[in-house]
C-alpha cells in the first residue's frame, strides 16, 4: 500500500494556528493519538466525523509509506457511564464494554482501519495513578479528602492552545464552586469513591480518575512523552486538551506534541449535534437506511476542519454519487471482460500505449488528488473535477469499444480503460470508499437500501414496471408518466434501455428522514477558518459543566427538494460551494 512518492504533507496545527509541513520526530514513522468516545450509548454522526477524519489521515500516511502508531482510546470510566448504568440497572463496565463493541462495528461499517492500539481507562489505572503521583511529587497537585486536584496556577503557559486566559473561565458562574479547591479553575485528577460507583485503590484512597488525566497517561504509555500528532474534535481544545498539556508537562517537563489537529462539528440546523442537545442521529440510525459508503462520502465532502451541516439532501447526493462511481466501474469491468472473452487480448511482445487523452486524464487525477490531500487533507470536491472527467472518459469510450476500428486502436482503448480504472480504484482505496466486494455486490447493497427507504420490494418494482409497459402499449401515457414520477419521488429511477426497463436509486423528490422527521436545508460547506477557535466554557471541569437544555431537531416547513433525474450521472455529485 506504500507509495514511493515524496509528497510534502501539510497539516494545520491548532497550536500555531497555521499549516505546517509534517516532519515526524523519527524519519519514516508517525505517532498519533486521537481522543475516542465515552462509551455509554450508540455513537452519533459527530463521533463518525472525527473517526473518519483521522482514519483518512491514517490511510494517507500509510499510503505515503509511513509506519504509523495510531492510538485511539475508549473512555470506559466516567460520570455519564455511571449515570446511564444506574438508569439501566447495569454494571458500568459491562455497559461501557457493550458500547465499545457497538462502536467498533460502526467503524467497520464506515471502513475505518483499526488503530494500532485502542486502550481503555479501566485497563490503565496503574499508569494513571503513577502520573498523578508524579504531578503531586512535582508540586503541581494536592490532595483533599481523597480527591486530587491539579493546580492550574502552576502551569505558566496554561491557555496557549486555546488562546484563552484562565481568569476568563473560572468556575462558579454557572455551577457551584468546590470550596476545597485552592483556585476555582483547578480540576480533578482523581475523584474519591462514592457509594455504588466503581472504584480502584490508590495512595489517596479508593476512587477513579478525572476525565483529562486518562489521555495524558495513555498517550505517554503508548507513544512516550514526545510524539507527532494529537487529534480530536474542536470542542476538545478547551478545556480537555488544554488540561492535557498542563498535566502532562507537570508530570514530565519535556513533554511535547508536534501537531495538534482538530476536526469541525457536525451540525443539525446549524447547531452542534450532540447528545446533550437531543438533536443527534446515531451512526446506526443512518446506516440502517443508507449505505455506509454514502455516509463516509458525506463526511468527507467538506474539509475536515469545516463545520458540516447534516441534511438528507446532502446524504442522498452522496449516495447517488457513490452509486454512479460503482456503476461506471462495473460497466467498465463488464466491457473489458467481454473484450477478453472474445480473444482480443494484448499481444505479449507488443506493448500497447494508452491514448494520449487517457494519460492526460490519469495525470490530472493524480495531480489533483495528491495536491488536495497533501494540502491539509482537503477532501472538499476531491471526487469532482478530474475524477469526474475520468468517469466520463470511461463512459464515452465504452461505446467506442462497440464500434469497428483498427486492432491497435481498439487495444489502446482497452489499455486506457484498464489504467484509468486502476487509478480511480487507488483514489477510492485511500479515501476508504473501496470495498472488498465486487462492483455488482456493492451496487446490489445500495439498491437494497434504496428499496428500504422507499418502502418497496423488488417484486413491487417489477410489477410497476410491467404496469407502465402495459400503459404505454395502451397509449395511456399519463398513467405511464405517473408511475415513473411516483417511483422517482421515492428515490427509484426507471431507465428505458431499448426494449428493457431497469431501475437504479436516485435522489428522491421528497426524501424522508429517519424517524419521519424532516431536516433543515443543507448549508454550504465552509472552508475552514484558520483562526477559528472553540467556543469558550465558563467552567474548567467538563464533567461539571452545565449542559444546554435538550431540544428536539427542528422540523423544516416547505423544504424545497431538487428535481430527481433518471440520468446515469448523479444529481448529488455536485458538491456545495465553499465560502471563506
ROVO-427658 format. One record per residue (C-alpha): x, y, z. Coordinates in nm, 3 decimals. Example, Ala and Ser with C-alpha at 12.3 -4.5 7.8 and 13.67 -1.06 7.14 Angstrom:
BEGIN
SITE / east / north / up
SITE / 1.230 / -0.450 / 0.780
SITE / 1.367 / -0.106 / 0.714
//
This chain:
BEGIN
SITE / east / north / up
SITE / 0.000 / 0.000 / 0.000
SITE / 0.301 / 0.226 / 0.047
SITE / 0.395 / 0.486 / -0.206
SITE / 0.745 / 0.591 / -0.302
SITE / 0.631 / 0.944 / -0.384
SITE / 0.787 / 1.202 / -0.156
SITE / 0.478 / 1.411 / -0.101
SITE / 0.518 / 1.714 / 0.125
SITE / 0.218 / 1.680 / 0.352
SITE / 0.099 / 1.998 / 0.520
SITE / -0.131 / 1.982 / 0.822
SITE / -0.298 / 2.259 / 1.016
SITE / -0.153 / 2.289 / 1.366
SITE / -0.406 / 2.426 / 1.615
SITE / -0.120 / 2.526 / 1.845
SITE / 0.045 / 2.761 / 1.593
SITE / -0.278 / 2.827 / 1.400
SITE / -0.113 / 2.769 / 1.065
SITE / -0.039 / 2.494 / 0.815
SITE / 0.296 / 2.325 / 0.865
SITE / 0.490 / 2.061 / 0.674
SITE / 0.469 / 1.731 / 0.861
SITE / 0.815 / 1.647 / 0.991
SITE / 0.797 / 1.341 / 1.220
SITE / 1.026 / 1.314 / 1.521
SITE / 1.160 / 0.988 / 1.377
SITE / 1.201 / 0.980 / 1.000
SITE / 0.955 / 0.749 / 0.832
SITE / 0.749 / 0.695 / 1.150
SITE / 0.447 / 0.881 / 1.287
SITE / 0.300 / 0.856 / 1.637
SITE / -0.064 / 0.969 / 1.655
SITE / -0.308 / 0.983 / 1.946
SITE / -0.676 / 1.064 / 1.892
SITE / -0.934 / 1.109 / 2.166
SITE / -1.206 / 0.846 / 2.128
SITE / -1.557 / 0.810 / 2.261
SITE / -1.709 / 0.795 / 2.606
SITE / -1.885 / 0.460 / 2.571
SITE / -2.232 / 0.491 / 2.723
SITE / -2.458 / 0.493 / 2.415
SITE / -2.456 / 0.437 / 2.040
SITE / -2.223 / 0.681 / 1.868
SITE / -2.361 / 0.972 / 1.666
SITE / -2.252 / 1.146 / 1.348
SITE / -2.017 / 1.377 / 1.535
SITE / -1.824 / 1.073 / 1.653
SITE / -1.830 / 0.935 / 1.298
SITE / -1.683 / 1.254 / 1.159
SITE / -1.389 / 1.251 / 1.399
SITE / -1.324 / 0.884 / 1.331
SITE / -1.338 / 0.924 / 0.952
SITE / -1.127 / 1.242 / 0.954
SITE / -0.839 / 1.077 / 1.138
SITE / -0.885 / 0.748 / 0.955
SITE / -0.832 / 0.948 / 0.636
SITE / -0.508 / 1.088 / 0.780
SITE / -0.404 / 0.738 / 0.891
SITE / -0.472 / 0.593 / 0.544
SITE / -0.287 / 0.871 / 0.365
SITE / 0.016 / 0.844 / 0.592
SITE / 0.029 / 0.469 / 0.527
SITE / -0.004 / 0.531 / 0.153
SITE / 0.287 / 0.774 / 0.166
SITE / 0.495 / 0.498 / 0.319
SITE / 0.499 / 0.599 / 0.685
SITE / 0.497 / 0.347 / 0.967
SITE / 0.214 / 0.474 / 1.187
SITE / 0.150 / 0.400 / 1.554
SITE / -0.214 / 0.509 / 1.581
SITE / -0.369 / 0.517 / 1.929
SITE / -0.739 / 0.593 / 1.988
SITE / -0.875 / 0.548 / 2.339
SITE / -1.205 / 0.441 / 2.489
SITE / -1.328 / 0.623 / 2.797
SITE / -1.500 / 0.346 / 2.991
SITE / -1.494 / 0.509 / 3.337
SITE / -1.693 / 0.833 / 3.355
SITE / -1.987 / 1.006 / 3.523
SITE / -2.206 / 0.964 / 3.212
SITE / -2.139 / 0.590 / 3.204
SITE / -2.215 / 0.552 / 3.574
SITE / -2.538 / 0.753 / 3.545
SITE / -2.657 / 0.555 / 3.241
SITE / -2.569 / 0.224 / 3.409
SITE / -2.768 / 0.324 / 3.717
SITE / -3.065 / 0.408 / 3.495
SITE / -3.039 / 0.068 / 3.326
SITE / -2.959 / -0.129 / 3.641
SITE / -2.640 / -0.248 / 3.473
SITE / -2.277 / -0.274 / 3.577
SITE / -2.097 / 0.038 / 3.445
SITE / -1.803 / -0.154 / 3.299
SITE / -2.037 / -0.404 / 3.130
SITE / -2.239 / -0.121 / 2.978
SITE / -1.931 / 0.060 / 2.850
SITE / -1.787 / -0.264 / 2.710
SITE / -2.108 / -0.323 / 2.518
SITE / -2.096 / 0.022 / 2.357
SITE / -1.725 / -0.012 / 2.282
SITE / -1.816 / -0.318 / 2.077
SITE / -2.101 / -0.134 / 1.905
SITE / -1.862 / 0.149 / 1.817
SITE / -1.619 / -0.098 / 1.663
SITE / -1.898 / -0.236 / 1.447
SITE / -1.983 / 0.117 / 1.331
SITE / -1.616 / 0.177 / 1.249
SITE / -1.603 / -0.144 / 1.044
SITE / -1.914 / -0.036 / 0.854
SITE / -1.755 / 0.302 / 0.781
SITE / -1.436 / 0.135 / 0.652
SITE / -1.221 / 0.286 / 0.925
SITE / -0.895 / 0.100 / 0.973
SITE / -0.847 / -0.045 / 1.320
SITE / -0.595 / 0.170 / 1.513
SITE / -0.271 / 0.015 / 1.631
SITE / -0.393 / 0.038 / 1.991
SITE / -0.738 / 0.103 / 2.143
SITE / -0.668 / 0.139 / 2.516
SITE / -0.938 / 0.165 / 2.780
SITE / -0.917 / 0.365 / 3.102
SITE / -1.007 / 0.064 / 3.317
SITE / -0.703 / -0.126 / 3.186
SITE / -0.457 / 0.156 / 3.259
SITE / -0.519 / 0.252 / 3.621
SITE / -0.156 / 0.189 / 3.720
SITE / -0.026 / 0.428 / 3.453
SITE / -0.283 / 0.689 / 3.552
SITE / -0.205 / 0.665 / 3.924
SITE / 0.169 / 0.681 / 3.855
SITE / 0.129 / 1.001 / 3.653
SITE / -0.088 / 1.161 / 3.922
SITE / 0.169 / 1.076 / 4.185
SITE / 0.444 / 1.230 / 3.971
SITE / 0.238 / 1.551 / 3.936
SITE / 0.192 / 1.562 / 4.315
SITE / 0.562 / 1.498 / 4.372
SITE / 0.643 / 1.786 / 4.136
SITE / 0.429 / 2.021 / 4.345
SITE / 0.156 / 2.070 / 4.084
SITE / -0.134 / 1.889 / 4.252
SITE / -0.277 / 1.850 / 4.603
SITE / -0.496 / 1.601 / 4.790
SITE / -0.819 / 1.693 / 4.967
SITE / -1.037 / 1.426 / 5.133
SITE / -0.933 / 1.157 / 4.884
SITE / -0.968 / 1.385 / 4.580
SITE / -0.663 / 1.506 / 4.390
SITE / -0.677 / 1.845 / 4.218
SITE / -0.440 / 1.995 / 3.964
SITE / -0.310 / 2.344 / 4.049
SITE / -0.368 / 2.547 / 3.735
SITE / -0.158 / 2.834 / 3.868
SITE / 0.147 / 2.606 / 3.850
SITE / 0.107 / 2.588 / 3.469
SITE / 0.272 / 2.909 / 3.350
SITE / 0.169 / 2.869 / 2.984
SITE / -0.185 / 2.749 / 3.052
SITE / -0.417 / 2.862 / 2.770
SITE / -0.160 / 2.862 / 2.490
SITE / -0.354 / 2.609 / 2.278
SITE / -0.695 / 2.774 / 2.310
SITE / -0.562 / 3.132 / 2.335
SITE / -0.783 / 3.178 / 2.640
SITE / -0.696 / 3.333 / 2.974
SITE / -0.760 / 3.135 / 3.289
SITE / -0.936 / 3.422 / 3.466
SITE / -1.196 / 3.432 / 3.188
SITE / -1.302 / 3.076 / 3.258
SITE / -1.323 / 3.044 / 3.631
SITE / -1.580 / 2.804 / 3.767
SITE / -1.867 / 2.944 / 3.967
SITE / -2.066 / 3.144 / 3.716
SITE / -2.291 / 2.852 / 3.619
SITE / -2.210 / 2.582 / 3.872
SITE / -2.121 / 2.583 / 4.239
SITE / -1.751 / 2.608 / 4.316
SITE / -1.596 / 2.327 / 4.519
SITE / -1.478 / 2.526 / 4.824
SITE / -1.200 / 2.274 / 4.886
SITE / -1.016 / 2.389 / 4.571
SITE / -0.734 / 2.636 / 4.618
SITE / -0.838 / 2.802 / 4.294
SITE / -1.179 / 2.770 / 4.126
SITE / -1.006 / 2.680 / 3.798
SITE / -0.831 / 2.373 / 3.945
SITE / -0.958 / 2.043 / 3.806
SITE / -0.982 / 1.686 / 3.932
SITE / -0.711 / 1.430 / 3.859
SITE / -0.861 / 1.171 / 4.095
SITE / -1.213 / 1.151 / 4.241
SITE / -1.277 / 0.988 / 4.576
SITE / -1.511 / 0.688 / 4.567
SITE / -1.882 / 0.738 / 4.613
SITE / -2.129 / 0.468 / 4.722
SITE / -2.238 / 0.246 / 4.434
SITE / -1.967 / 0.365 / 4.195
SITE / -1.678 / 0.159 / 4.057
SITE / -1.351 / 0.244 / 4.230
SITE / -0.985 / 0.145 / 4.243
SITE / -0.739 / 0.157 / 4.531
SITE / -0.487 / 0.440 / 4.527
SITE / -0.238 / 0.615 / 4.758
SITE / -0.510 / 0.877 / 4.822
SITE / -0.786 / 0.626 / 4.894
SITE / -1.033 / 0.438 / 4.671
SITE / -1.166 / 0.630 / 4.372
SITE / -1.141 / 0.678 / 3.998
SITE / -0.964 / 0.913 / 3.755
SITE / -1.085 / 1.251 / 3.641
SITE / -1.150 / 1.268 / 3.269
SITE / -0.847 / 1.463 / 3.146
SITE / -0.570 / 1.257 / 3.304
SITE / -0.651 / 0.938 / 3.113
SITE / -0.534 / 1.070 / 2.776
SITE / -0.211 / 1.209 / 2.919
SITE / -0.130 / 0.875 / 3.082
SITE / -0.225 / 0.652 / 2.790
SITE / -0.061 / 0.864 / 2.521
SITE / 0.262 / 0.868 / 2.723
SITE / 0.239 / 0.492 / 2.775
SITE / 0.198 / 0.406 / 2.406
SITE / 0.382 / 0.695 / 2.239
SITE / 0.612 / 0.838 / 2.510
SITE / 0.601 / 1.199 / 2.630
SITE / 0.703 / 1.324 / 2.286
SITE / 0.509 / 1.230 / 1.975
SITE / 0.390 / 1.374 / 1.647
SITE / 0.012 / 1.423 / 1.629
SITE / -0.265 / 1.463 / 1.885
SITE / -0.616 / 1.484 / 1.741
SITE / -0.979 / 1.520 / 1.836
SITE / -1.290 / 1.731 / 1.788
SITE / -1.261 / 2.110 / 1.801
SITE / -1.472 / 2.114 / 2.119
SITE / -1.190 / 1.931 / 2.299
SITE / -0.940 / 2.216 / 2.259
SITE / -1.071 / 2.375 / 2.579
SITE / -1.066 / 2.254 / 2.844
SITE / -0.971 / 1.891 / 2.770
SITE / -0.662 / 1.935 / 2.554
SITE / -0.554 / 2.243 / 2.743
SITE / -0.566 / 2.041 / 3.063
SITE / -0.383 / 1.752 / 2.899
SITE / -0.094 / 1.981 / 2.811
SITE / -0.079 / 2.126 / 3.162
SITE / -0.084 / 1.795 / 3.349
SITE / 0.147 / 1.615 / 3.104
SITE / 0.410 / 1.888 / 3.138
SITE / 0.363 / 1.887 / 3.514
SITE / 0.444 / 1.516 / 3.518
SITE / 0.724 / 1.543 / 3.262
SITE / 0.851 / 1.892 / 3.167
SITE / 0.999 / 1.754 / 2.842
SITE / 0.652 / 1.661 / 2.715
SITE / 0.594 / 1.787 / 2.363
SITE / 0.346 / 1.719 / 2.083
SITE / 0.444 / 1.848 / 1.740
SITE / 0.099 / 1.895 / 1.584
SITE / -0.245 / 1.942 / 1.736
SITE / -0.520 / 1.865 / 1.485
SITE / -0.895 / 1.916 / 1.534
SITE / -1.198 / 1.836 / 1.322
SITE / -1.506 / 2.058 / 1.295
SITE / -1.854 / 1.985 / 1.429
SITE / -2.137 / 1.810 / 1.252
SITE / -2.433 / 2.044 / 1.292
SITE / -2.808 / 1.996 / 1.272
SITE / -2.998 / 2.308 / 1.173
SITE / -2.662 / 2.486 / 1.213
SITE / -2.641 / 2.385 / 1.580
SITE / -2.375 / 2.147 / 1.708
SITE / -2.503 / 1.790 / 1.700
SITE / -2.470 / 1.639 / 2.046
SITE / -2.642 / 1.402 / 2.283
SITE / -2.695 / 1.675 / 2.542
SITE / -2.897 / 1.880 / 2.293
SITE / -3.107 / 1.585 / 2.181
SITE / -3.058 / 1.683 / 1.816
SITE / -2.834 / 1.397 / 1.710
SITE / -2.867 / 1.091 / 1.490
SITE / -2.665 / 0.782 / 1.564
SITE / -2.442 / 0.623 / 1.305
SITE / -2.669 / 0.320 / 1.325
SITE / -2.978 / 0.533 / 1.254
SITE / -2.823 / 0.639 / 0.924
SITE / -2.664 / 0.311 / 0.813
SITE / -2.992 / 0.129 / 0.869
SITE / -3.128 / 0.327 / 0.573
SITE / -2.821 / 0.442 / 0.378
SITE / -2.515 / 0.252 / 0.268
SITE / -2.218 / 0.321 / 0.499
SITE / -2.016 / 0.434 / 0.195
SITE / -2.275 / 0.706 / 0.134
SITE / -2.228 / 0.827 / 0.491
SITE / -1.849 / 0.819 / 0.460
SITE / -1.869 / 1.013 / 0.131
SITE / -2.091 / 1.272 / 0.302
SITE / -1.847 / 1.306 / 0.593
SITE / -1.551 / 1.376 / 0.364
SITE / -1.745 / 1.604 / 0.131
SITE / -1.627 / 1.907 / 0.328
SITE / -1.284 / 1.991 / 0.466
SITE / -1.236 / 1.812 / 0.797
SITE / -1.190 / 2.142 / 0.986
SITE / -1.509 / 2.296 / 0.846
SITE / -1.848 / 2.264 / 1.012
SITE / -2.063 / 2.014 / 0.824
SITE / -2.440 / 2.057 / 0.836
SITE / -2.635 / 1.732 / 0.831
SITE / -2.912 / 1.716 / 0.574
SITE / -3.087 / 1.439 / 0.388
SITE / -3.033 / 1.626 / 0.063
SITE / -2.655 / 1.601 / 0.114
SITE / -2.678 / 1.238 / 0.221
SITE / -2.895 / 1.144 / -0.077
SITE / -2.650 / 1.323 / -0.305
SITE / -2.359 / 1.127 / -0.157
SITE / -2.546 / 0.800 / -0.203
SITE / -2.618 / 0.889 / -0.566
SITE / -2.256 / 0.992 / -0.625
SITE / -2.107 / 0.669 / -0.492
SITE / -2.361 / 0.461 / -0.685
SITE / -2.262 / 0.638 / -1.007
SITE / -1.893 / 0.568 / -0.941
SITE / -1.952 / 0.198 / -0.884
SITE / -2.192 / 0.169 / -1.179
SITE / -1.933 / 0.324 / -1.409
SITE / -1.659 / 0.092 / -1.281
SITE / -1.888 / -0.210 / -1.321
SITE / -1.974 / -0.110 / -1.678
SITE / -1.602 / -0.078 / -1.748
SITE / -1.527 / -0.416 / -1.592
SITE / -1.806 / -0.583 / -1.790
SITE / -1.686 / -0.433 / -2.117
SITE / -1.326 / -0.538 / -2.058
SITE / -1.433 / -0.888 / -1.955
SITE / -1.638 / -0.920 / -2.273
SITE / -1.344 / -0.797 / -2.478
SITE / -1.117 / -1.057 / -2.315
SITE / -1.363 / -1.340 / -2.381
SITE / -1.362 / -1.255 / -2.749
SITE / -0.990 / -1.327 / -2.764
SITE / -0.884 / -0.969 / -2.820
SITE / -0.606 / -0.970 / -2.564
SITE / -0.300 / -0.753 / -2.590
SITE / -0.008 / -0.924 / -2.775
SITE / 0.259 / -1.027 / -2.522
SITE / 0.551 / -0.893 / -2.722
SITE / 0.380 / -0.576 / -2.836
SITE / 0.322 / -0.328 / -2.554
SITE / 0.022 / -0.109 / -2.616
SITE / 0.035 / 0.261 / -2.534
SITE / -0.263 / 0.425 / -2.375
SITE / -0.440 / 0.701 / -2.559
SITE / -0.287 / 1.046 / -2.503
SITE / -0.622 / 1.171 / -2.374
SITE / -0.632 / 0.882 / -2.125
SITE / -0.281 / 0.950 / -1.999
SITE / -0.365 / 1.317 / -1.957
SITE / -0.676 / 1.213 / -1.765
SITE / -0.473 / 0.986 / -1.534
SITE / -0.212 / 1.254 / -1.475
SITE / -0.478 / 1.507 / -1.382
SITE / -0.646 / 1.267 / -1.140
SITE / -0.315 / 1.200 / -0.965
SITE / -0.205 / 1.562 / -0.961
SITE / -0.538 / 1.689 / -0.830
SITE / -0.572 / 1.413 / -0.573
SITE / -0.223 / 1.443 / -0.426
SITE / -0.240 / 1.821 / -0.442
SITE / -0.557 / 1.830 / -0.235
SITE / -0.468 / 1.553 / 0.009
SITE / -0.124 / 1.697 / 0.078
SITE / -0.280 / 2.035 / 0.149
SITE / -0.416 / 1.951 / 0.494
SITE / -0.638 / 1.666 / 0.366
SITE / -0.857 / 1.892 / 0.157
SITE / -1.123 / 1.642 / 0.055
SITE / -1.377 / 1.908 / -0.037
SITE / -1.465 / 1.843 / -0.405
SITE / -1.196 / 1.575 / -0.423
SITE / -1.422 / 1.342 / -0.624
SITE / -1.529 / 1.613 / -0.867
SITE / -1.311 / 1.777 / -1.131
SITE / -1.051 / 1.538 / -1.273
SITE / -1.208 / 1.236 / -1.104
SITE / -1.542 / 1.303 / -1.272
SITE / -1.367 / 1.366 / -1.604
SITE / -1.211 / 1.019 / -1.572
SITE / -1.554 / 0.861 / -1.517
SITE / -1.687 / 1.045 / -1.821
SITE / -1.388 / 0.921 / -2.023
SITE / -1.477 / 0.564 / -1.928
SITE / -1.842 / 0.605 / -2.025
SITE / -1.765 / 0.768 / -2.360
SITE / -1.503 / 0.508 / -2.455
SITE / -1.718 / 0.210 / -2.360
SITE / -1.925 / 0.298 / -2.666
SITE / -1.606 / 0.322 / -2.874
SITE / -1.525 / -0.040 / -2.795
SITE / -1.850 / -0.149 / -2.957
SITE / -1.759 / 0.014 / -3.286
SITE / -1.544 / -0.138 / -3.556
SITE / -1.193 / 0.004 / -3.552
SITE / -0.837 / -0.093 / -3.617
SITE / -0.697 / -0.361 / -3.387
SITE / -0.420 / -0.142 / -3.244
SITE / -0.661 / 0.143 / -3.176
SITE / -0.901 / -0.093 / -3.004
SITE / -0.622 / -0.233 / -2.785
SITE / -0.520 / 0.122 / -2.694
SITE / -0.875 / 0.195 / -2.577
SITE / -0.879 / -0.123 / -2.369
SITE / -0.547 / -0.044 / -2.204
SITE / -0.659 / 0.313 / -2.141
SITE / -0.972 / 0.192 / -1.964
SITE / -0.774 / -0.050 / -1.753
SITE / -0.522 / 0.212 / -1.646
SITE / -0.790 / 0.467 / -1.562
SITE / -0.986 / 0.210 / -1.361
SITE / -0.669 / 0.124 / -1.168
SITE / -0.604 / 0.491 / -1.090
SITE / -0.960 / 0.555 / -0.975
SITE / -0.952 / 0.247 / -0.751
SITE / -0.632 / 0.374 / -0.589
SITE / -0.801 / 0.704 / -0.506
SITE / -1.109 / 0.526 / -0.368
SITE / -0.890 / 0.293 / -0.160
SITE / -0.707 / 0.581 / 0.006
SITE / -1.035 / 0.761 / 0.074
SITE / -1.183 / 0.444 / 0.226
SITE / -1.452 / 0.419 / -0.042
SITE / -1.342 / 0.090 / -0.200
SITE / -1.500 / -0.223 / -0.055
SITE / -1.351 / -0.575 / -0.078
SITE / -1.656 / -0.679 / -0.279
SITE / -1.737 / -0.693 / -0.648
SITE / -1.883 / -0.380 / -0.804
SITE / -2.204 / -0.575 / -0.861
SITE / -2.229 / -0.672 / -0.494
SITE / -2.183 / -0.312 / -0.379
SITE / -2.446 / -0.186 / -0.625
SITE / -2.685 / -0.453 / -0.500
SITE / -2.633 / -0.330 / -0.143
SITE / -2.712 / 0.028 / -0.250
SITE / -3.027 / -0.090 / -0.423
SITE / -3.144 / -0.279 / -0.115
SITE / -3.103 / 0.036 / 0.093
SITE / -3.294 / 0.240 / -0.167
SITE / -3.580 / -0.009 / -0.161
SITE / -3.588 / 0.007 / 0.219
SITE / -3.610 / 0.388 / 0.213
SITE / -3.884 / 0.368 / -0.048
SITE / -4.078 / 0.106 / 0.146
SITE / -4.080 / -0.126 / -0.154
SITE / -3.968 / -0.475 / -0.250
SITE / -3.803 / -0.580 / -0.572
SITE / -4.130 / -0.752 / -0.669
SITE / -4.313 / -0.420 / -0.633
SITE / -4.073 / -0.255 / -0.879
SITE / -4.117 / -0.538 / -1.129
SITE / -4.494 / -0.511 / -1.103
SITE / -4.491 / -0.134 / -1.153
SITE / -4.255 / -0.164 / -1.449
SITE / -4.494 / -0.413 / -1.607
SITE / -4.790 / -0.183 / -1.540
SITE / -4.601 / 0.101 / -1.705
SITE / -4.515 / -0.115 / -2.007
SITE / -4.881 / -0.208 / -2.043
SITE / -4.990 / 0.154 / -2.002
SITE / -4.755 / 0.263 / -2.281
SITE / -4.879 / -0.017 / -2.502
SITE / -5.233 / 0.111 / -2.442
SITE / -5.114 / 0.467 / -2.511
SITE / -5.205 / 0.566 / -2.155
SITE / -4.908 / 0.796 / -2.136
SITE / -5.037 / 0.997 / -1.841
SITE / -5.056 / 0.677 / -1.634
SITE / -4.712 / 0.571 / -1.755
SITE / -4.563 / 0.906 / -1.658
SITE / -4.734 / 0.897 / -1.320
SITE / -4.587 / 0.555 / -1.235
SITE / -4.243 / 0.682 / -1.321
SITE / -4.292 / 1.007 / -1.127
SITE / -4.424 / 0.825 / -0.821
SITE / -4.119 / 0.600 / -0.814
SITE / -3.884 / 0.891 / -0.869
SITE / -4.039 / 1.067 / -0.570
SITE / -3.940 / 0.763 / -0.364
SITE / -3.584 / 0.752 / -0.493
SITE / -3.632 / 0.492 / -0.767
SITE / -3.540 / 0.598 / -1.123
SITE / -3.667 / 0.397 / -1.420
SITE / -3.449 / 0.387 / -1.731
SITE / -3.558 / 0.256 / -2.069
SITE / -3.275 / 0.072 / -2.241
SITE / -3.408 / -0.037 / -2.577
SITE / -3.698 / -0.270 / -2.509
SITE / -3.592 / -0.325 / -2.148
SITE / -3.668 / -0.108 / -1.845
SITE / -3.429 / -0.118 / -1.550
SITE / -3.411 / 0.080 / -1.229
SITE / -3.145 / 0.243 / -1.016
SITE / -3.153 / 0.454 / -0.698
SITE / -3.177 / 0.830 / -0.743
SITE / -3.222 / 1.139 / -0.530
SITE / -3.591 / 1.132 / -0.434
SITE / -3.811 / 1.432 / -0.488
SITE / -3.902 / 1.443 / -0.119
SITE / -3.652 / 1.238 / 0.085
SITE / -3.792 / 1.102 / 0.408
SITE / -3.600 / 1.143 / 0.732
SITE / -3.536 / 0.851 / 0.970
SITE / -3.797 / 0.874 / 1.247
SITE / -4.012 / 1.063 / 0.994
SITE / -3.853 / 1.398 / 1.073
SITE / -3.785 / 1.648 / 0.802
SITE / -3.443 / 1.804 / 0.828
SITE / -3.326 / 2.156 / 0.775
SITE / -3.193 / 2.280 / 0.446
SITE / -2.830 / 2.198 / 0.394
SITE / -2.579 / 2.473 / 0.434
SITE / -2.285 / 2.519 / 0.205
SITE / -1.975 / 2.350 / 0.336
SITE / -1.748 / 2.622 / 0.463
SITE / -1.376 / 2.631 / 0.410
SITE / -1.200 / 2.616 / 0.748
SITE / -1.120 / 2.942 / 0.916
SITE / -0.757 / 2.912 / 1.020
SITE / -0.817 / 3.147 / 1.312
SITE / -1.137 / 2.979 / 1.430
SITE / -1.130 / 2.897 / 1.799
SITE / -1.354 / 2.665 / 2.001
SITE / -1.644 / 2.805 / 2.194
SITE / -1.533 / 2.905 / 2.540
SITE / -1.654 / 2.734 / 2.852
SITE / -1.720 / 2.906 / 3.182
SITE / -1.605 / 2.609 / 3.385
SITE / -1.273 / 2.436 / 3.400
SITE / -1.406 / 2.087 / 3.456
SITE / -1.612 / 1.947 / 3.168
SITE / -1.776 / 1.690 / 3.392
SITE / -1.918 / 1.975 / 3.598
SITE / -2.034 / 2.194 / 3.311
SITE / -2.397 / 2.282 / 3.298
SITE / -2.532 / 2.136 / 2.976
SITE / -2.772 / 2.322 / 2.746
SITE / -3.133 / 2.227 / 2.769
SITE / -3.236 / 1.944 / 2.541
SITE / -3.411 / 2.040 / 2.222
SITE / -3.557 / 1.819 / 1.953
SITE / -3.437 / 1.851 / 1.596
SITE / -3.643 / 2.127 / 1.438
SITE / -3.877 / 2.046 / 1.156
SITE / -3.845 / 2.238 / 0.835
SITE / -4.156 / 2.372 / 0.670
SITE / -4.189 / 2.394 / 0.296
SITE / -3.848 / 2.241 / 0.229
SITE / -3.775 / 2.252 / -0.140
SITE / -3.613 / 1.942 / -0.280
SITE / -3.423 / 1.908 / -0.607
SITE / -3.587 / 1.752 / -0.907
SITE / -3.469 / 1.393 / -0.949
SITE / -3.325 / 1.260 / -1.268
SITE / -3.302 / 0.912 / -1.409
SITE / -2.986 / 1.006 / -1.597
SITE / -2.675 / 0.799 / -1.543
SITE / -2.477 / 1.081 / -1.381
SITE / -2.561 / 1.159 / -1.018
SITE / -2.758 / 1.460 / -0.907
SITE / -2.564 / 1.462 / -0.584
SITE / -2.218 / 1.467 / -0.735
SITE / -2.214 / 1.843 / -0.739
SITE / -2.074 / 1.945 / -0.403
SITE / -2.175 / 2.256 / -0.211
SITE / -1.981 / 2.568 / -0.297
SITE / -1.729 / 2.675 / -0.043
SITE / -1.725 / 3.012 / 0.120
SITE / -1.449 / 3.179 / 0.306
//
